[in-house]
Structure formats: structure tokens, C-alpha cells
Amino acid sequence: MFNTKKWGLYISRLRKNADMTQSELANKLLVTRQAISSYELGDSFPDVSILIQIASIFDRTLDELIHAGGASAGEHLILKQVATGKTTMPVENAEELIALAPLLKPSTLAALSKNLEVKGIEISHIIELAEYLNDENVLDLLEKTDYEVSNELIEKLIPLLEDQSHHHLLQKILDGEVDWHLIKSLIPYADYMMELVEAAVIEGVLPWEALEAKKEGAIALWNKRTH
């Protein structure tokens, strides 16, 4: 797994061997000295697009630079492709993409995530990626996933979603693809759904027991707002 602290130590060593100050390196990369310090400490990672520039400054190959962070073969390939401006490559391992998610721009991560859709992306993967993607990108993934998983797993995803994705999940419930018991977990994050649930029950789309789930969700919403 790619290790930013290991990579930072490598960059620090390259800089010192080149007899270069953090400020001098910062000027070459058009970033602040504080940013260089953060890279070297492993607290942050530079925009992947400047890796080629860093490699050039220290007369290293891009492969050497990426390898210094202990990247797996799959992570190495992803970082190399992103650094060279290619995000249409197939991603074979969702776990490797998830591991690199904190290092990638949301737009880049979204483009790479789409390449998982061919094989079908799992809810567990979306949970891991949702923290780093905007709601529109999460919705794109939700539309391609298989909801035949436990309610517990979907419940973990709900707090990470925004309105569009919450509505998408409600529609899956109304279509019978997702267990209606999850209404209880949805309501605290989308209170407008209470009227929609009531209407669906009256129309026979949902069972009368769904009103109890709506009630439990309303109580959870009230507790959330008052605590």
C-alpha cells in the first residue's frame, strides 16, 4: 500500500542530496515552503499532476518516484496513468483505488471509479469512496450497483449521501429493490420523505407497517436536532 510518510522521507532525502532548501524546491513547483514541509513529513501529498515535474527536478524516473512510496503494482499503475493525464484506464482492483482516494482530486477519482462500473461496483466500495466524491459522482455509482446486500451495509452509506442520492435510494425502496425498513434510517437525513412515504402507503406501494418505520425515523430526526 502506498505510504505517504515513506514517500515524504524519500523526497526529503532527494532534496537534501541536491543541496536544495525547502523554499527553493517550493519555488520550482510553485507551491509554498509549508507545502514542501508537509510532503516531507508525510502529512500530505502533492497533486499527482506534478509528480513528473518532481521526478525531472531530481533526475529520477516517474516509476522510481512512485515506487518510493511502496505502491502495489495496481497503485503504481493508477498513479502513473493519472500523472500522465490518463484516467480512462480500466481499474481492476477497487481496494487499490480506495487506498489512493485521499491522494486524488474528486474529478480524477470519479473518472477512475466509472471504470469499475463495467464489472459492477459494490455498496461497500461506494461507502469507502463517498467521502472523497461529490454527490453527483456518488449517484452515478449508485445507479450501477447491486443492492442485494444487508440493510446494515446500506445504513452505513446513508449518512455519507446528499439529497439526490437519498432520493435515489427512496426510489429503490418504492420500486421494491431495497428493503422498506431502511426508511427509518433515511428520514433523519431527508425529512421531506415523510410525506412521500405516507402517500406511498396510501397508494399501496408500501405496506402499512412502513408508517411505523417512518415514525421511528421521525423520532431519530427529532433526537438528532435536539442533541
C-alpha positions in Angstrom: 0.0 0.0 0.0 1.3 3.5 -0.9 2.7 5.2 2.2 2.9 9.0 2.1 5.4 9.1 5.1 7.8 6.7 3.3 7.4 8.8 0.1 8.0 12.0 2.1 11.2 10.7 3.6 12.4 9.9 0.1 11.6 13.4 -1.2 13.4 14.9 1.8 16.5 12.8 1.1 16.5 13.8 -2.6 16.2 17.5 -1.8 19.0 17.3 0.8 21.2 15.4 -1.6 20.6 18.1 -4.2 21.6 20.7 -1.6 18.3 22.4 -2.0 16.2 24.2 0.6 12.5 23.6 1.0 11.9 27.1 -0.3 13.9 26.5 -3.4 12.0 23.3 -4.2 8.8 25.1 -3.4 9.6 27.9 -5.9 10.3 25.3 -8.6 7.0 23.6 -8.0 5.0 26.8 -7.5 3.9 25.8 -4.0 4.6 27.1 -0.6 7.5 26.1 1.6 4.9 24.8 4.1 3.6 22.5 1.4 7.0 21.0 0.9 7.4 20.5 4.6 4.0 18.8 4.7 5.0 16.5 1.8 8.3 15.5 3.5 6.6 14.8 6.8 4.1 12.6 5.0 1.2 14.7 6.3 0.0 15.5 2.7 0.7 14.5 -0.9 1.2 16.8 -3.9 -1.2 17.0 -6.7 -0.4 13.9 -8.7 0.0 16.0 -11.9 3.3 17.5 -10.6 5.0 14.1 -10.0 6.6 14.3 -13.4 8.0 17.7 -12.6 9.4 16.4 -9.3 11.0 13.5 -11.0 12.6 15.8 -13.5 14.0 18.1 -10.8 15.8 15.3 -9.1 16.7 13.4 -12.3 14.6 10.4 -11.4 12.0 8.4 -13.5 8.3 8.6 -12.7 8.4 4.9 -11.9 11.2 5.5 -9.3 9.3 8.3 -7.7 6.1 6.3 -7.3 7.9 3.1 -6.2 9.5 5.1 -3.4 6.1 5.2 -1.6 5.8 1.4 -1.6 2.9 1.3 -4.1 1.5 -2.0 -5.1 1.6 -2.9 -8.8 -2.0 -1.7 -9.2 -1.5 1.5 -7.2 1.7 2.2 -9.2 -0.2 1.8 -12.5 -3.0 4.1 -11.3 -0.7 6.9 -10.1 1.4 6.7 -13.2 -1.6 6.9 -15.5 -3.0 9.8 -13.5 0.3 11.6 -13.5 0.5 11.3 -17.3 -3.1 12.6 -17.7 -4.9 9.3 -18.4 -8.0 8.4 -16.4 -9.8 6.1 -18.8 -7.7 3.1 -17.9 -9.6 0.0 -16.5 -9.3 -0.3 -12.8 -9.1 -4.0 -11.8 -8.9 -3.6 -8.0 -11.4 -1.4 -6.2 -9.4 -1.7 -2.9 -6.3 -0.2 -4.6 -8.4 2.7 -5.9 -9.9 3.2 -2.5 -6.5 3.3 -0.9 -5.4 6.1 -3.2 -8.6 8.1 -2.9 -7.2 10.6 -0.4 -4.4 11.4 -2.8 -6.6 12.1 -5.9 -8.8 15.0 -6.9 -12.5 14.2 -6.8 -12.8 14.6 -10.5 -9.9 12.2 -11.1 -11.3 9.7 -8.6 -14.8 10.0 -10.2 -13.3 9.3 -13.7 -11.4 6.2 -12.4 -14.4 5.0 -10.4 -16.5 4.9 -13.6 -14.1 2.3 -14.9 -15.3 0.0 -12.1 -18.8 0.1 -13.4 -18.1 -2.4 -16.2 -17.7 -5.1 -13.6 -20.2 -3.6 -11.2 -19.3 -1.7 -8.1 -20.2 -2.9 -4.7 -22.0 -0.9 -2.0 -19.0 -1.4 0.3 -16.8 0.3 -2.3 -19.1 3.2 -2.6 -19.1 3.7 1.2 -15.3 3.9 1.1 -15.3 6.3 -1.9 -18.2 8.5 -0.9 -16.0 10.6 1.5 -13.9 11.8 -1.5 -16.6 12.2 -4.2 -19.3 14.8 -4.7 -23.0 13.6 -4.6 -23.4 13.6 -8.3 -20.5 11.2 -8.7 -21.8 9.0 -5.9 -25.2 8.9 -7.6 -23.6 7.8 -10.8 -22.1 4.8 -8.9 -25.3 4.1 -7.0 -27.2 3.7 -10.3 -24.8 0.9 -11.3 -24.6 -1.0 -8.1 -26.3 -4.1 -6.9 -28.5 -3.5 -3.8 -28.7 -7.2 -2.8 -26.7 -6.6 0.4 -27.6 -6.3 4.1 -29.5 -3.3 5.4 -26.7 -2.7 7.8 -24.3 -2.0 4.9 -26.7 0.4 3.2 -27.3 2.2 6.6 -23.6 2.9 6.8 -23.8 4.6 3.4 -26.9 6.9 4.1 -25.1 9.5 6.3 -22.5 10.0 3.6 -25.1 10.9 0.9 -26.8 14.1 0.0 -30.3 14.9 -1.3 -30.1 13.5 -4.8 -28.7 10.2 -3.6 -31.1 9.9 -0.7 -34.0 10.4 -3.2 -32.4 7.7 -5.5 -32.4 5.3 -2.5 -36.0 6.1 -1.7 -37.0 5.3 -5.3 -35.2 2.0 -5.0 -37.4 1.3 -1.9 -40.5 2.3 -3.8 -39.5 0.0 -6.7 -39.1 -2.9 -4.3 -35.3 -3.2 -4.9 -34.4 -2.1 -1.4 -35.9 -3.1 1.9 -38.6 -0.6 3.1 -37.3 -0.9 6.7 -34.5 1.4 5.7 -37.0 4.3 5.7 -36.2 4.6 9.4 -32.6 5.3 8.6 -33.4 7.6 5.7 -35.8 10.0 7.4 -33.2 11.6 9.8 -31.3 12.8 6.7 -34.2 13.6 4.4 -37.3 14.6 6.4 -39.2 15.6 3.2 -39.6 11.9 2.6 -42.1 11.5 5.4 -45.0 12.8 3.2 -43.8 10.7 0.2 -43.8 7.6 2.4 -47.3 8.3 3.7 -48.5 8.8 0.1 -46.8 5.5 -1.0 -48.6 3.7 1.9 -52.0 5.1 1.0 -51.4 4.1 -2.7 -50.5 0.6 -1.7 -46.9 0.9 -2.9 -45.6 0.3 0.6 -47.1 -1.8 3.4 -48.9 0.0 6.4 -46.0 -1.1 8.6 -43.8 1.4 6.7 -45.6 4.1 8.7 -44.1 2.7 11.8 -40.6 2.9 10.2 -41.4 6.5 9.2 -42.4 7.2 12.8 -39.1 5.7 14.2 -37.2 7.8 11.6 -39.0 11.0 12.7 -38.1 10.3 16.4 -34.5 9.8 15.4 -34.7 13.1 13.4 -36.0 14.9 16.4 -33.3 13.5 18.7 -30.7 14.5 16.1 -31.9 18.1 16.0 -32.2 18.4 19.8 -28.9 16.9 20.8 
